[in-house]
Amino acid sequence: MTEPVLQGEHLRVPRSKTQEVGKWLPSVVFLTGFCISLILWMQERGAAIRELHDGLGLDSRLNMIGAIALGGMILSLMLALFTWQMTTSRARALEMARAMNHELIESETRYRQMFEGNSSITYLLDPADGKIIDANEAAAAFWGYSLEELRSLCITDINTASLEMLQNTWKNISSRGNYINEWRHTLKSGEIRDVEVFGGPLTFQDKPLLFFIAHDITERKQAEQALAMKQRQLEELNASLEERVNNTVDELRRKDKILIQQNRQAAMGEMINNIAHQWRQPLNSLGLVIQNTHFEFDAGLLTPEQMDLDMKLGMELIQFMSQTIDDFRTFFREDKEIKRFCIAESISRAVTLLEGSLMTHGIRIIRNQQEDLLIDGYPNEYAQALLNLLINARDALMERQVEQPEISLTVGREEEYAVVTITDNAGGIPIELIERIFDPYFTTKEQNTGTGIGLYMSKMIIEKHMGGSLNVTNLEGGAQFRIRNRLPEGFA
């Protein structure tokens, strides 16, 4: 079994004997030297006494004894001081070694606790060959190997990157310091997980190692990939949505054009009927003029003056009918540009086109105009919207056979808006139908009688094309359609 790299032997210092020697050794040396000096002095003193009895060189002998004794004592003192210094230095060195050893043990203990107790995946690598030197329990649990198995593996057994790529990374870490990167690790089960790895260099027992902490980011990567996919789908949706919107707008415009065309065709049918009403009386008058001219010619009563009068009357009638055709043709001409026009003139055009039909059915037109008001928009389309509202009122009066049918047209100002109201006395619109009255193809008339697009087209012209509003309400005795358009600046 391979031992973890962080579990090594440390210096142990024996404390009791060394400290005791340091305490009493200097005293022993000093006493020994002193005793030797004293013995030498006593021996010399005895010799001096003997020589005194003999009467030989007493002073010189005493001086020699004193010098020997003093030298021995000084030598003993120096020897004791030297021994004490050496013993004290050695004790201090041993104490410092013991303290350093204690700090090393504590440091290793803290490091081991951090290493083994870290909840993150933590491991050491040898950058020389990529061998896993050590790992913690979190790494073993994540990769699915035991600690013994991990210490026998190389990181290339786990990391899906090539050895060359990993070696370049290790070189960069060793030279540049800390780094962070994302890798893919293969578990013992074969599952591949995404990890975010923080790394840095580390020296242990004079050997360079690499220290790594990894975090499992598989769920985050999957979420990022899902988000990126959703983002791509959203971008594709936005691209296709723009295309679909454009297609839908084109389709709506096409349908609007169809509705406008249908409305115009229906209006043209109505206009043909109105032309018939408009031309009936002039044609009768023209026929009478021709008959009268022929009668006067047969009777010999036709004078040049009478001939000129009949011709003038006939040409006036023909001019009137020609003008009627021009009015109808102009009415259906499409407006291409916004113009400033007079509301009263558009009302007059619409009433003129419908006047013959209204007179035939005995419907009276009442006009009430407070002032001449100008608005910006499309005059022909505005007149067409008015015509549709007038036709709707006329049909309601005819359908309900009102005894004294009438349509009231009022033009007025409300602050910065021009307001036109068209009111009839046909009894109003049923409550259950009034909310749908402007829907396309909605009609209350019998089948093949109404198209259901007249009121819808009027609302679209007023609101969509000219930025105004068109609403309907029931009043006492009838319905009122109300058109509102903003007046131009300077006219409000």
Buried (B, 14 or more C-beta within 10 A) or exposed (E): EEEBBBEEEEEEBEEEEBEEBBEEBBEEBBEEBBEBBBEBBEEBBEEBEEBEEEEEEEEEBBEBBEEBBEEBBEEBBEBBEEBBEEBEEEBEEBBEEBEEBEEEEEEBEEEBEEBBEBEBBBBBBBBEEBBBBBBBBBBBEBBEBEBEBBBEBBBBBBBEBEEEEBBEBBEEBBEEEEBEEEBBBBEBEEEEBBBBBBBBBBEBEEEEBBBBBBBBBBEEBEEEEEEEEEEEEEEEEEEEEEEEEEEEEEEEEEEBEEBBEBBBEBBBEBBEBBBEBBBEEBBEBBEEBEEBBEEBEEEEEBEEEBEEEBEEBBEEBEEBBEEBEEBBEEBEEEBEEEEEBBBBBBBBBBBBBBBBBBBEEEBEBEEEBEEEBBBBBBBBBBBBBBBBBBBBBBBBBBBEEBEEBBBBBBBBBEEEBBBBBBBBBBBBBEEEEBEEBBBBEBBBEEEEEBBBBBBBBBBBBBBEBBEBBBEBEBEEEBBBBBBBBBBBEEBE
